[in-house]
């Protein structure tokens, strides 16, 4: 139990240099404390030039702050020390924007501090909260994402599962696999498929149909039976999943859903790339959570999982050539090389995946028709690497000569050092051996425009190659990295900044357009293969309403479930271009997602909204139907 409580209050100002936090540390224990310091993590952070009131000084690393109280301050039981920090990086907009976690250090001991939510003046709270209406169901079938063509002609009155009436070993194995998927997601619901006769079962027959796409299927209900036709093994799985969903809906909400007595469903996905990205650096999620998420993606017929395995806050993948990456590089907190960030401040926060765990996860994903795209985020977002292996930085580069948007100093691998490429070649060799995906995602995002400009080694590189600025240096880096990936038979994927500084030859390069919706069109016009994932609509860490009590980030505004569902990736695109829109992707960034309750509140139902955007043609989407079905979506 914590004996200290930290309350915080945001005082806004049009001038961020005058915006401030008022903070109050209360001793709720039975002993006085003196000669202490207070550390806390906060997404809204003090700027380096911030001024303090009733505090002696502070240090800050990104979201980590350590405050020294006035000399001689003794905090007696029941007393409160109040102080303020004036000068903030950005305004607070939601209750989780202030201190998330804190600890007090006194006489060499660490004491946990309870952090209450950030408060603000009443006028900053619109009162708006996340809303998903009850919706209504016109066609009483629970299928998500919605098929391309549904011809429904009547209900079957009795609740049923499906009887595998014939089928090859492959077809029966596929049904058993979807049975297992359904049971993992809904342990209390009946299995959708049975293999021996029983009461109230609907016979199911199979037919391979080469006229259908590999991932397409057809369901024909008539005469109290159903036939599934499929183009390939993926289409078979997708058709069986749709049947399992219908059975689950009829069981779970019989007042709304049924199995049809007569119907015809023709279906195939709209886009070949229907992805979900997950950041596990900020807040680690163990293998069991990853396996559960993959099951959820399979239920939503999404086929790509982008695994954001590295960032400033932690390296999460075992690399045998560099074992310290998952020791010191995967830990943060008191006594670690990396200070606490984004929660759990008083404890050592750590986590990483062994290569054997990765192999098991990849095998599970493959069985569910999901390709895992690994992301090693470079050259920026590399604090975990540089803290673990300092020799990978230019030692002549002045410290804190630039800062990332998250506040990390000198956090980018140096493109002028051959040690950088030797390190990456060994890392990518192991990554390539673990993941069968054609691509490796190399990040390329959010490098500060002043990065490397005071590095003597980079200055020489710029002179030798005629490079004018940081982005041209990064473009040079990207070309070198793509050559490394080619050695291992992999293609380069990255965030949209890979195109900056002249970019690299777009042939075979896949880019995620994230900064704003217009970037999708711009990248396609430059010849890139593009995944549409704008922060304004498909970033599931964005707050879902404007009210102060709604958790989430705010840099891209508000992304309500309805606006996420309604966004159309192809708006503003020409009929043809040198590049192409390959698909859509949801991005789950986890700065605010400290546990699964927050995760579920923010991710669902918006994850399924992106799934339907990737699968269903726009004219077949229907918000009231989707809202009604969202009550049955599985969560983490």
URCOR-V503263 format. One record per residue. N is the residue number from 1. RES is the residue in one letter. OMEGA is omega in whole degrees, 0 to 359 (999 if undefined). Layout:
N | RES | OMEGA
N | RES | OMEGA
//
This chain:
1 | X | 180
2 | X | 175
3 | X | 181
4 | X | 178
5 | X | 177
6 | X | 173
7 | X | 182
8 | X | 183
9 | X | 180
10 | X | 176
11 | X | 186
12 | X | 173
13 | X | 175
14 | X | 178
15 | X | 183
16 | X | 177
17 | X | 179
18 | X | 173
19 | X | 185
20 | X | 167
21 | X | 166
22 | X | 185
23 | X | 181
24 | X | 178
25 | X | 181
26 | X | 176
27 | X | 180
28 | X | 180
29 | X | 184
30 | X | 182
31 | X | 175
32 | X | 178
33 | X | 180
34 | X | 179
35 | X | 184
36 | X | 168
37 | X | 181
38 | X | 176
39 | X | 176
40 | X | 176
41 | X | 183
42 | X | 179
43 | X | 170
44 | X | 192
45 | X | 174
46 | X | 172
47 | X | 183
48 | X | 182
49 | X | 182
50 | X | 177
51 | X | 183
52 | X | 171
53 | X | 181
54 | X | 173
55 | X | 187
56 | X | 182
57 | X | 178
58 | X | 169
59 | X | 181
60 | X | 169
61 | X | 184
62 | X | 183
63 | X | 182
64 | X | 179
65 | X | 172
66 | X | 187
67 | X | 175
68 | X | 180
69 | X | 177
70 | X | 180
71 | X | 174
72 | X | 180
73 | X | 174
74 | X | 182
75 | X | 183
76 | X | 176
77 | X | 180
78 | X | 181
79 | X | 180
80 | X | 172
81 | X | 180
82 | X | 179
83 | X | 182
84 | X | 175
85 | X | 181
86 | X | 183
87 | X | 187
88 | X | 182
89 | X | 179
90 | X | 182
91 | X | 170
92 | X | 179
93 | X | 182
94 | X | 189
95 | X | 180
96 | X | 182
97 | X | 179
98 | X | 180
99 | X | 179
100 | X | 184
101 | X | 184
102 | X | 171
103 | X | 179
104 | X | 178
105 | X | 179
106 | X | 180
107 | X | 177
108 | X | 181
109 | X | 178
110 | X | 179
111 | X | 179
112 | X | 179
113 | X | 176
114 | X | 179
115 | X | 172
116 | X | 182
117 | X | 175
118 | X | 175
119 | X | 182
120 | X | 176
121 | X | 186
122 | X | 183
123 | X | 177
124 | X | 183
125 | X | 177
126 | X | 183
127 | X | 182
128 | X | 178
129 | X | 175
130 | X | 180
131 | X | 168
132 | X | 184
133 | X | 178
134 | X | 181
135 | X | 175
136 | X | 186
137 | X | 175
138 | X | 177
139 | X | 192
140 | X | 177
141 | X | 176
142 | X | 177
143 | X | 178
144 | X | 357
145 | X | 186
146 | X | 182
147 | X | 180
148 | X | 181
149 | X | 178
150 | X | 175
151 | X | 186
152 | X | 186
153 | X | 175
154 | X | 182
155 | X | 165
156 | X | 190
157 | X | 184
158 | X | 174
159 | X | 184
160 | X | 159
161 | X | 182
162 | X | 178
163 | X | 176
164 | X | 190
165 | X | 175
166 | X | 174
167 | X | 176
168 | X | 176
169 | X | 180
170 | X | 181
171 | X | 178
172 | X | 178
173 | X | 178
174 | X | 178
175 | X | 178
176 | X | 179
177 | X | 179
178 | X | 171
179 | X | 182
180 | X | 177
181 | X | 181
182 | X | 181
183 | X | 177
184 | X | 182
185 | X | 186
186 | X | 189
187 | X | 182
188 | X | 183
189 | X | 177
190 | X | 171
191 | X | 180
192 | X | 185
193 | X | 173
194 | X | 187
195 | X | 176
196 | X | 184
197 | X | 178
198 | X | 183
199 | X | 174
200 | X | 178
201 | X | 178
202 | X | 181
203 | X | 181
204 | X | 177
205 | X | 187
206 | X | 173
207 | X | 172
208 | X | 184
209 | X | 183
210 | X | 177
211 | X | 178
212 | X | 174
213 | X | 178
214 | X | 181
215 | X | 181
216 | X | 179
217 | X | 175
218 | X | 176
219 | X | 179
220 | X | 178
221 | X | 172
222 | X | 179
223 | X | 176
224 | X | 177
225 | X | 179
226 | X | 176
227 | X | 176
228 | X | 172
229 | X | 185
230 | X | 181
231 | X | 181
232 | X | 184
233 | X | 179
234 | X | 177
235 | X | 176
236 | X | 179
237 | X | 181
238 | X | 178
239 | X | 177
240 | X | 177
241 | X | 178
242 | X | 177
243 | X | 179
244 | X | 178
245 | X | 179
246 | X | 179
247 | X | 179
248 | X | 178
249 | X | 180
250 | X | 178
251 | X | 190
252 | X | 183
253 | X | 184
254 | X | 176
255 | X | 183
256 | X | 190
257 | X | 181
258 | X | 163
259 | X | 184
260 | X | 170
261 | X | 178
262 | X | 179
263 | X | 174
264 | X | 181
265 | X | 176
266 | X | 188
267 | X | 172
268 | X | 185
269 | X | 177
270 | X | 184
271 | X | 177
272 | X | 181
273 | X | 180
274 | X | 197
275 | X | 170
276 | X | 178
277 | X | 176
278 | X | 175
279 | X | 177
280 | X | 178
281 | X | 182
282 | X | 174
283 | X | 186
284 | X | 173
285 | X | 187
286 | X | 182
287 | X | 182
288 | X | 176
289 | X | 179
290 | X | 178
291 | X | 178
292 | X | 179
293 | X | 178
294 | X | 176
295 | X | 179
296 | X | 179
297 | X | 179
298 | X | 178
299 | X | 179
300 | X | 180
301 | X | 170
302 | X | 190
303 | X | 179
304 | X | 172
305 | X | 176
306 | X | 188
307 | X | 182
308 | X | 194
309 | X | 183
310 | X | 175
311 | X | 179
312 | X | 190
313 | X | 179
314 | X | 175
315 | X | 192
316 | X | 183
317 | X | 177
318 | X | 174
319 | X | 187
320 | X | 179
321 | X | 182
322 | X | 187
323 | X | 182
324 | X | 180
325 | X | 180
326 | X | 171
327 | X | 179
328 | X | 182
329 | X | 182
330 | X | 183
331 | X | 172
332 | X | 180
333 | X | 181
334 | X | 178
335 | X | 181
336 | X | 175
337 | X | 177
338 | X | 180
339 | X | 180
340 | X | 176
341 | X | 163
342 | X | 176
343 | X | 177
344 | X | 190
345 | X | 189
346 | X | 183
347 | X | 172
348 | X | 182
349 | X | 185
350 | X | 177
351 | X | 177
352 | X | 179
353 | X | 172
354 | X | 179
355 | X | 176
356 | X | 176
357 | X | 179
358 | X | 180
359 | X | 178
360 | X | 180
361 | X | 178
362 | X | 179
363 | X | 179
364 | X | 179
365 | X | 181
366 | X | 180
367 | X | 181
368 | X | 178
369 | X | 179
370 | X | 176
371 | X | 179
372 | X | 177
373 | X | 179
374 | X | 176
375 | X | 170
376 | X | 192
377 | X | 179
378 | X | 357
379 | X | 177
380 | X | 179
381 | X | 188
382 | X | 180
383 | X | 181
384 | X | 178
385 | X | 188
386 | X | 174
387 | X | 181
388 | X | 182
389 | X | 184
390 | X | 182
391 | X | 178
392 | X | 173
393 | X | 176
394 | X | 185
395 | X | 177
396 | X | 178
397 | X | 182
398 | X | 178
399 | X | 179
400 | X | 177
401 | X | 172
402 | X | 180
403 | X | 175
404 | X | 180
405 | X | 176
406 | X | 175
407 | X | 180
408 | X | 179
409 | X | 172
410 | X | 189
411 | X | 183
412 | X | 174
413 | X | 187
414 | X | 182
415 | X | 183
416 | X | 185
417 | X | 178
418 | X | 177
419 | X | 179
420 | X | 184
421 | X | 175
422 | X | 177
423 | X | 184
424 | X | 179
425 | X | 178
426 | X | 179
427 | X | 184
428 | X | 175
429 | X | 181
430 | X | 178
431 | X | 181
432 | X | 180
433 | X | 183
434 | X | 188
435 | X | 180
436 | X | 181
437 | X | 180
438 | X | 186
439 | X | 162
440 | X | 180
441 | X | 186
442 | X | 177
443 | X | 181
444 | X | 186
445 | X | 165
446 | X | 170
447 | X | 182
448 | X | 184
449 | X | 176
450 | X | 183
451 | X | 172
452 | X | 188
453 | X | 175
454 | X | 176
455 | X | 179
456 | X | 180
457 | X | 179
458 | X | 177
459 | X | 177
460 | X | 178
461 | X | 181
462 | X | 178
463 | X | 183
464 | X | 186
465 | X | 178
466 | X | 182
467 | X | 189
468 | X | 188
469 | X | 183
470 | X | 184
471 | X | 175
472 | X | 174
473 | X | 178
474 | X | 178
475 | X | 174
476 | X | 179
477 | X | 182
478 | X | 177
479 | X | 178
480 | X | 181
481 | X | 179
482 | X | 177
483 | X | 177
484 | X | 181
485 | X | 180
486 | X | 178
487 | X | 183
488 | X | 177
489 | X | 182
490 | X | 176
491 | X | 187
492 | X | 168
493 | X | 181
494 | X | 174
495 | X | 191
496 | X | 180
497 | X | 175
498 | X | 180
499 | X | 185
500 | X | 178
501 | X | 184
502 | X | 176
503 | X | 176
504 | X | 178
505 | X | 185
506 | X | 182
507 | X | 178
508 | X | 182
509 | X | 180
510 | X | 183
511 | X | 176
512 | X | 180
513 | X | 190
514 | X | 193
515 | X | 177
516 | X | 185
517 | X | 184
518 | X | 184
519 | X | 178
520 | X | 180
521 | X | 182
522 | X | 181
523 | X | 177
524 | X | 179
525 | X | 177
526 | X | 175
527 | X | 182
528 | X | 163
529 | X | 194
530 | X | 169
531 | X | 181
532 | X | 179
533 | X | 185
534 | X | 179
535 | X | 184
536 | X | 185
537 | X | 189
538 | X | 173
539 | X | 188
540 | X | 172
541 | X | 177
542 | X | 178
543 | X | 184
544 | X | 177
545 | X | 186
546 | X | 185
547 | X | 183
548 | X | 185
549 | X | 182
550 | X | 181
551 | X | 174
552 | X | 177
553 | X | 186
554 | X | 187
555 | X | 180
556 | X | 180
557 | X | 182
558 | X | 176
559 | X | 181
560 | X | 175
561 | X | 181
562 | X | 180
563 | X | 176
564 | X | 180
565 | X | 186
566 | X | 184
567 | X | 180
568 | X | 186
569 | X | 185
570 | X | 180
571 | X | 177
572 | X | 179
573 | X | 175
574 | X | 182
575 | X | 180
576 | X | 179
577 | X | 180
578 | X | 176
579 | X | 182
580 | X | 170
581 | X | 185
582 | X | 181
583 | X | 183
584 | X | 181
585 | X | 169
586 | X | 178
587 | X | 180
588 | X | 175
589 | X | 198
590 | X | 177
591 | X | 183
592 | X | 189
593 | X | 186
594 | X | 178
595 | X | 186
596 | X | 177
597 | X | 175
598 | X | 179
599 | X | 183
600 | X | 179
601 | X | 186
602 | X | 186
603 | X | 186
604 | X | 8
605 | X | 188
606 | X | 178
607 | X | 180
608 | X | 175
609 | X | 178
610 | X | 177
611 | X | 180
612 | X | 176
613 | X | 180
614 | X | 185
615 | X | 195
616 | X | 175
617 | X | 186
618 | X | 183
619 | X | 180
620 | X | 179
621 | X | 183
622 | X | 184
623 | X | 179
624 | X | 177
625 | X | 180
626 | X | 180
627 | X | 179
628 | X | 183
629 | X | 186
630 | X | 180
631 | X | 182
632 | X | 182
633 | X | 174
634 | X | 180
635 | X | 182
636 | X | 999
//
